[in-house]
Amino acid sequence: MDLGDRIKRLQKMNNYSLRELASKVGISHTFLSDIENNRSNPSLKRLQDIAEALNINVSFLLGEKDEMDNWLTEEDFISLYSRFHKTLILGN
């Protein structure tokens, strides 16, 4: 899984539209689309901004935790993340 795929997945998991995430990051939606489709590479500062907006660390975006991709399907990953996120927010 590449950077663009990770960002798309996390964007979906956080229920952000492309424009919403771009606004949170402080970039145009066209630039974010280019990043997600691997047509453009963000600077380290933009990677940090994207990671912050998605509540993750930059190392995940850079693929240092790809082992998850080997044992979780996308649906499992989304389900686990959603439950974890709800627990953090709601305390359930």
DSSP file (Angstrom, degrees, kcal/mol; ACC not computed):
  #  RESIDUE AA STRUCTURE BP1 BP2  ACC     N-H-->O    O-->H-N    N-H-->O    O-->H-N    TCO  KAPPA ALPHA  PHI   PSI    X-CA   Y-CA   Z-CA
    1    1 A M              0   0    0      0, 0.0     2,-0.1     0, 0.0    68,-0.1   0.000 360.0 360.0 360.0 135.5    0.0    0.0    0.0
    2    2 A D     >  -     0   0    0      1,-0.1     4,-2.3    61,-0.0     5,-0.2  -0.417 360.0 -92.2-100.7 177.6    1.4    3.4   -0.9
    3    3 A L  H  > S+     0   0    0      1,-0.2     4,-2.5     2,-0.2     5,-0.2   0.911 123.1  51.0 -55.0 -49.3    1.1    6.8    0.6
    4    4 A G  H  > S+     0   0    0      1,-0.2     4,-2.5     2,-0.2    -1,-0.2   0.896 110.1  49.8 -58.9 -42.1   -1.9    7.8   -1.5
    5    5 A D  H  > S+     0   0    0      2,-0.2     4,-2.6     1,-0.2    -1,-0.2   0.898 110.0  51.0 -64.0 -40.7   -3.8    4.7   -0.6
    6    6 A R  H  X S+     0   0    0     -4,-2.3     4,-2.6     2,-0.2     5,-0.2   0.932 111.3  47.5 -62.3 -45.0   -3.1    5.2    3.1
    7    7 A I  H  X S+     0   0    0     -4,-2.5     4,-2.6     1,-0.2    -2,-0.2   0.930 112.6  49.0 -63.5 -44.8   -4.4    8.7    3.0
    8    8 A K  H  X S+     0   0    0     -4,-2.5     4,-2.4    -5,-0.2    -1,-0.2   0.927 112.0  49.3 -59.0 -45.2   -7.5    7.7    1.1
    9    9 A R  H  X S+     0   0    0     -4,-2.6     4,-2.4     1,-0.2    -2,-0.2   0.934 114.4  43.6 -61.3 -47.5   -8.2    4.9    3.6
   10   10 A L  H  X S+     0   0    0     -4,-2.6     4,-1.8     2,-0.2    -1,-0.2   0.852 110.7  55.3 -69.5 -34.3   -7.8    7.1    6.6
   11   11 A Q  H  <>S+     0   0    0     -4,-2.6     5,-2.4    -5,-0.2    -1,-0.2   0.939 111.1  45.5 -60.2 -46.7   -9.9    9.9    5.0
   12   12 A K  H ><5S+     0   0    0     -4,-2.4     3,-1.5     1,-0.2    -2,-0.2   0.908 110.4  53.4 -62.9 -43.8  -12.7    7.4    4.5
   13   13 A M  H 3<5S+     0   0    0     -4,-2.4    -1,-0.2     1,-0.3    -2,-0.2   0.818 110.6  47.1 -63.4 -30.6  -12.4    6.0    8.0
   14   14 A N  T 3<5S-     0   0    0     -4,-1.8    -1,-0.3    -5,-0.1    -2,-0.2   0.363 111.4-122.3 -91.2   4.8  -12.7    9.5    9.4
   15   15 A N  T < 5 +     0   0    0     -3,-1.5     2,-0.4     1,-0.2    -3,-0.2   0.856  59.9 150.6  55.6  39.1  -15.7   10.3    7.2
   16   16 A Y      < -     0   0    0     -5,-2.4    -1,-0.2    -6,-0.2     2,-0.1  -0.831  41.8-136.6 -98.7 137.8  -13.9   13.3    5.6
   17   17 A S     >  -     0   0    0     -2,-0.4     4,-2.5    -3,-0.1     5,-0.3  -0.420  34.1-103.1 -76.1 167.5  -14.6   14.4    2.1
   18   18 A L  H  > S+     0   0    0      1,-0.2     4,-2.5     2,-0.2     5,-0.2   0.922 124.8  48.3 -58.0 -44.6  -11.7   15.3    0.0
   19   19 A R  H  > S+     0   0    0      2,-0.2     4,-2.4     1,-0.2    -1,-0.2   0.883 109.6  52.4 -65.9 -38.7  -12.5   19.0    0.5
   20   20 A E  H  > S+     0   0    0      2,-0.2     4,-2.3     1,-0.2    -2,-0.2   0.944 112.7  43.7 -63.7 -47.3  -12.9   18.6    4.3
   21   21 A L  H  X S+     0   0    0     -4,-2.5     4,-2.2     1,-0.2     5,-0.2   0.932 112.8  52.1 -64.7 -43.7   -9.5   16.9    4.7
   22   22 A A  H  X>S+     0   0    0     -4,-2.5     5,-2.3    -5,-0.3     4,-2.1   0.907 109.8  50.0 -57.9 -41.8   -7.8   19.4    2.4
   23   23 A S  H  <5S+     0   0    0     -4,-2.4    -1,-0.2     1,-0.2    -2,-0.2   0.913 109.9  50.0 -63.1 -43.4   -9.3   22.2    4.4
   24   24 A K  H  <5S+     0   0    0     -4,-2.3    -1,-0.2     1,-0.2    -2,-0.2   0.855 115.1  44.3 -63.0 -34.4   -8.0   20.7    7.7
   25   25 A V  H  <5S-     0   0    0     -4,-2.2    -1,-0.2    -5,-0.2    -2,-0.2   0.770 111.9-120.9 -81.2 -27.4   -4.6   20.3    6.2
   26   26 A G  T  <5S+     0   0    0     -4,-2.1     2,-0.3     1,-0.4    -3,-0.2   0.779  73.5 108.9  89.9  30.0   -4.5   23.7    4.6
   27   27 A I  S   <S-     0   0    0     -5,-2.3    -1,-0.4    -6,-0.2    -2,-0.1  -0.838  74.5 -88.4-129.2 168.8   -4.1   22.7    1.0
   28   28 A S     >  -     0   0    0     -2,-0.3     4,-2.2     1,-0.1     5,-0.2  -0.425  31.6-122.7 -75.4 154.0   -6.3   22.7   -2.0
   29   29 A H  H  > S+     0   0    0      1,-0.2     4,-2.3     2,-0.2     5,-0.1   0.810 113.1  57.3 -66.7 -27.7   -8.5   19.7   -2.7
   30   30 A T  H  > S+     0   0    0      2,-0.2     4,-2.1     1,-0.2    -1,-0.2   0.892 106.7  47.7 -70.1 -37.7   -6.8   19.3   -6.1
   31   31 A F  H  > S+     0   0    0      2,-0.2     4,-2.3     1,-0.2    -2,-0.2   0.921 112.2  49.5 -66.6 -43.0   -3.4   19.0   -4.5
   32   32 A L  H  X S+     0   0    0     -4,-2.2     4,-2.9     1,-0.2    -2,-0.2   0.914 109.9  51.5 -61.7 -41.6   -4.7   16.5   -2.0
   33   33 A S  H  X S+     0   0    0     -4,-2.3     4,-1.9     1,-0.2    -1,-0.2   0.909 108.5  51.5 -60.1 -42.2   -6.2   14.5   -4.9
   34   34 A D  H  <>S+     0   0    0     -4,-2.1     5,-3.2     2,-0.2     6,-1.2   0.890 111.1  47.9 -62.2 -39.4   -2.9   14.6   -6.6
   35   35 A I  H ><5S+     0   0    0     -4,-2.3     3,-1.7     4,-0.2    -2,-0.2   0.945 111.5  49.6 -65.0 -47.7   -1.2   13.2   -3.5
   36   36 A E  H 3<5S+     0   0    0     -4,-2.9    -2,-0.2     1,-0.3    -1,-0.2   0.803 114.1  45.6 -62.8 -29.1   -3.8   10.5   -3.1
   37   37 A N  T 3<5S-     0   0    0     -4,-1.9    -1,-0.3    -5,-0.2    -2,-0.2   0.193 114.8-116.1-100.5  15.9   -3.4    9.5   -6.7
   38   38 A N  T < 5S+     0   0    0     -3,-1.7    -3,-0.2     2,-0.2    -2,-0.1   0.782  83.4 118.8  57.0  33.3    0.4    9.5   -6.5
   39   39 A R  S   <S+     0   0    0     -5,-3.2     2,-0.3     1,-0.2    -4,-0.2   0.547  77.4  29.4 -97.7 -12.2    0.7   12.3   -9.0
   40   40 A S  S    S-     0   0    0     -6,-1.2    -1,-0.2    -8,-0.1    -2,-0.2  -0.992  70.7-137.9-146.9 149.5    2.4   14.6   -6.5
   41   41 A N        -     0   0    0     -2,-0.3     2,-0.1    -3,-0.1    -6,-0.1  -0.941  22.3-135.5-111.7 126.3    4.6   14.2   -3.4
   42   42 A P        -     0   0    0      0, 0.0     2,-0.0     0, 0.0   -10,-0.0  -0.400  22.3-110.1 -76.4 155.4    4.0   16.3   -0.3
   43   43 A S     >  -     0   0    0      1,-0.1     4,-2.4    -2,-0.1     5,-0.2  -0.280  35.8-101.5 -70.9 167.7    6.7   18.0    1.6
   44   44 A L  H  > S+     0   0    0      1,-0.2     4,-2.4     2,-0.2     5,-0.2   0.894 125.2  54.6 -59.6 -39.5    7.6   16.8    5.1
   45   45 A K  H  > S+     0   0    0      1,-0.2     4,-2.2     2,-0.2    -1,-0.2   0.918 109.1  47.0 -60.7 -43.7    5.6   19.7    6.6
   46   46 A R  H  > S+     0   0    0      2,-0.2     4,-2.8     1,-0.2    -1,-0.2   0.881 109.5  53.8 -67.5 -37.4    2.5   18.7    4.5
   47   47 A L  H  X S+     0   0    0     -4,-2.4     4,-2.7     2,-0.2    -1,-0.2   0.918 109.7  48.6 -60.2 -42.0    2.9   15.0    5.6
   48   48 A Q  H  X S+     0   0    0     -4,-2.4     4,-2.4     2,-0.2    -2,-0.2   0.908 111.7  49.1 -63.6 -41.8    3.0   16.2    9.2
   49   49 A D  H  X S+     0   0    0     -4,-2.2     4,-2.3     2,-0.2    -2,-0.2   0.906 112.5  47.7 -64.3 -42.3   -0.1   18.3    8.6
   50   50 A I  H  X S+     0   0    0     -4,-2.8     4,-1.7     2,-0.2    -2,-0.2   0.935 112.3  49.3 -63.9 -46.5   -1.9   15.4    6.9
   51   51 A A  H  <>S+     0   0    0     -4,-2.7     5,-2.4     1,-0.2     4,-0.5   0.915 111.4  49.4 -59.9 -43.7   -1.0   13.0    9.7
   52   52 A E  H ><5S+     0   0    0     -4,-2.4     3,-1.1     1,-0.2    -1,-0.2   0.918 109.6  51.0 -62.1 -43.9   -2.2   15.5   12.3
   53   53 A A  H 3<5S+     0   0    0     -4,-2.3    -1,-0.2     1,-0.3    -2,-0.2   0.811 115.0  43.9 -63.8 -29.4   -5.5   16.0   10.6
   54   54 A L  T 3<5S-     0   0    0     -4,-1.7    -1,-0.3    -5,-0.2    -2,-0.2   0.383 111.1-121.3 -96.6   2.3   -6.0   12.2   10.5
   55   55 A N  T < 5S+     0   0    0     -3,-1.1     2,-0.3    -4,-0.5    -3,-0.2   0.891  75.8 106.4  59.1  43.8   -4.8   11.7   14.1
   56   56 A I  S   <S-     0   0    0     -5,-2.4     2,-0.3    -6,-0.1    -1,-0.2  -0.806  71.2 -98.2-135.6 178.2   -2.0    9.4   13.1
   57   57 A N    >>  -     0   0    0     -2,-0.3     4,-1.2    -3,-0.1     3,-0.9  -0.697  28.4-116.5-102.3 160.0    1.8    9.6   13.0
   58   58 A V  H 3> S+     0   0    0     -2,-0.3     4,-2.0     1,-0.3     5,-0.2   0.832 109.9  66.8 -62.3 -33.8    3.9   10.3    9.9
   59   59 A S  H 34>S+     0   0    0      1,-0.2     5,-2.5     2,-0.2     6,-0.4   0.858  98.9  52.4 -59.8 -34.1    5.6    6.9   10.1
   60   60 A F  H X45S+     0   0    0     -3,-0.9     3,-1.5     1,-0.2     5,-0.3   0.935 108.5  50.1 -64.9 -44.7    2.3    5.2    9.4
   61   61 A L  H 3<5S+     0   0    0     -4,-1.2    -2,-0.2     1,-0.3    -1,-0.2   0.840 108.2  54.1 -61.3 -32.4    1.8    7.4    6.3
   62   62 A L  T 3<5S-     0   0    0     -4,-2.0    -1,-0.3   -56,-0.1    -2,-0.2   0.482 120.7-107.4 -84.3  -1.6    5.3    6.5    5.1
   63   63 A G  T X 5S+     0   0    0     -3,-1.5     3,-1.2    -4,-0.3    -3,-0.2   0.625  77.1 133.2  92.7  13.1    4.6    2.7    5.4
   64   64 A E  T 3 <S+     0   0    0     -5,-2.5    -4,-0.2     1,-0.3     3,-0.1   0.566  78.5  46.0 -74.3  -5.5    6.6    1.8    8.4
   65   65 A K  T >   +     0   0    0     -6,-0.4     3,-1.4    -5,-0.3    -1,-0.3  -0.134  68.9 130.8-125.4  36.8    3.6   -0.1    9.7
   66   66 A D  T X>  +     0   0    0     -3,-1.2     3,-1.5     1,-0.3     4,-0.6   0.621  49.5  89.1 -66.6 -13.1    2.7   -2.0    6.6
   67   67 A E  H >> S+     0   0    0      1,-0.3     3,-1.1     2,-0.2     4,-0.6   0.810  77.8  65.5 -58.1 -26.8    2.5   -5.3    8.5
   68   68 A M  H X> S+     0   0    0     -3,-1.4     4,-1.9     1,-0.3     3,-1.2   0.868  92.5  61.8 -59.9 -35.2   -1.2   -4.5    9.2
   69   69 A D  H <4 S+     0   0    0     -3,-1.5    -1,-0.3     1,-0.3    -2,-0.2   0.743  97.1  59.7 -64.5 -21.9   -1.9   -4.8    5.5
   70   70 A N  H << S+     0   0    0     -3,-1.1    -1,-0.3    -4,-0.6    -2,-0.2   0.697 118.9  22.9 -81.3 -19.3   -0.8   -8.4    5.6
   71   71 A W  H << S+     0   0    0     -3,-1.2     2,-0.5    -4,-0.6    -2,-0.2   0.501 111.3  67.7-127.4  -5.2   -3.4   -9.6    8.1
   72   72 A L     <  -     0   0    0     -4,-1.9    -1,-0.1    -5,-0.1     2,-0.1  -0.961  66.2-141.5-118.6 133.2   -6.3   -7.2    8.0
   73   73 A T     >  -     0   0    0     -2,-0.5     4,-2.6     1,-0.1     5,-0.2  -0.424  35.1-105.7 -75.8 165.9   -8.7   -6.6    5.1
   74   74 A E  H  > S+     0   0    0      1,-0.2     4,-2.6     2,-0.2     5,-0.2   0.903 122.8  51.1 -59.8 -41.1   -9.8   -3.1    4.5
   75   75 A E  H  > S+     0   0    0      2,-0.2     4,-2.4     1,-0.2    -1,-0.2   0.907 111.1  47.4 -64.6 -41.8  -13.2   -3.8    6.0
   76   76 A D  H  > S+     0   0    0      2,-0.2     4,-2.9     1,-0.2     5,-0.3   0.921 112.1  50.6 -63.3 -43.9  -11.6   -5.3    9.2
   77   77 A F  H  X S+     0   0    0     -4,-2.6     4,-2.6     1,-0.2     5,-0.2   0.927 112.2  46.1 -60.4 -46.7   -9.2   -2.3    9.4
   78   78 A I  H  X S+     0   0    0     -4,-2.6     4,-2.6     2,-0.2    -1,-0.2   0.910 113.5  49.7 -63.3 -43.3  -12.1    0.2    9.1
   79   79 A S  H  X S+     0   0    0     -4,-2.4     4,-2.4     2,-0.2    -2,-0.2   0.934 113.2  45.2 -62.3 -47.5  -14.2   -1.7   11.6
   80   80 A L  H  X S+     0   0    0     -4,-2.9     4,-2.6     1,-0.2    -2,-0.2   0.924 114.5  48.3 -63.0 -44.6  -11.4   -1.9   14.2
   81   81 A Y  H  X S+     0   0    0     -4,-2.6     4,-3.1    -5,-0.3    -1,-0.2   0.919 111.0  51.0 -62.7 -42.9  -10.5    1.7   13.8
   82   82 A S  H  X S+     0   0    0     -4,-2.6     4,-2.6     2,-0.2    -2,-0.2   0.926 112.1  46.1 -61.6 -45.2  -14.1    2.8   14.1
   83   83 A R  H  X S+     0   0    0     -4,-2.4     4,-2.1     2,-0.2    -1,-0.2   0.914 114.6  47.8 -63.9 -41.8  -14.6    0.8   17.3
   84   84 A F  H  X S+     0   0    0     -4,-2.6     4,-2.2     2,-0.2    -2,-0.2   0.924 112.2  49.3 -63.2 -45.4  -11.3    2.1   18.7
   85   85 A H  H  X S+     0   0    0     -4,-3.1     4,-2.4     1,-0.2     5,-0.2   0.910 110.9  49.5 -62.1 -44.2  -12.2    5.7   17.7
   86   86 A K  H  X>S+     0   0    0     -4,-2.6     4,-3.6     1,-0.2     5,-0.6   0.885 109.3  53.1 -61.8 -39.3  -15.7    5.5   19.3
   87   87 A T  H  X5S+     0   0    0     -4,-2.1     4,-1.6     1,-0.2    -1,-0.2   0.918 111.1  45.9 -63.1 -42.8  -14.2    4.1   22.5
   88   88 A L  H  <5S+     0   0    0     -4,-2.2    -2,-0.2     2,-0.2    -1,-0.2   0.910 121.5  37.2 -65.1 -41.9  -11.8    7.0   22.7
   89   89 A I  H  <5S+     0   0    0     -4,-2.4    -2,-0.2    -5,-0.2    -3,-0.2   0.934 131.5  25.2 -77.3 -47.3  -14.5    9.6   22.0
   90   90 A L  H  <5S-     0   0    0     -4,-3.6    -3,-0.2    -5,-0.2    -2,-0.2   0.635  93.3-130.1 -96.1 -16.5  -17.4    8.1   23.9
   91   91 A G     <<       0   0    0     -4,-1.6    -4,-0.2    -5,-0.6    -3,-0.1   0.717 360.0 360.0  72.7  20.3  -15.6    6.0   26.5
   92   92 A N              0   0    0     -6,-0.5    -5,-0.2     0, 0.0    -4,-0.1   0.438 360.0 360.0 -88.5 360.0  -17.7    2.9   25.6
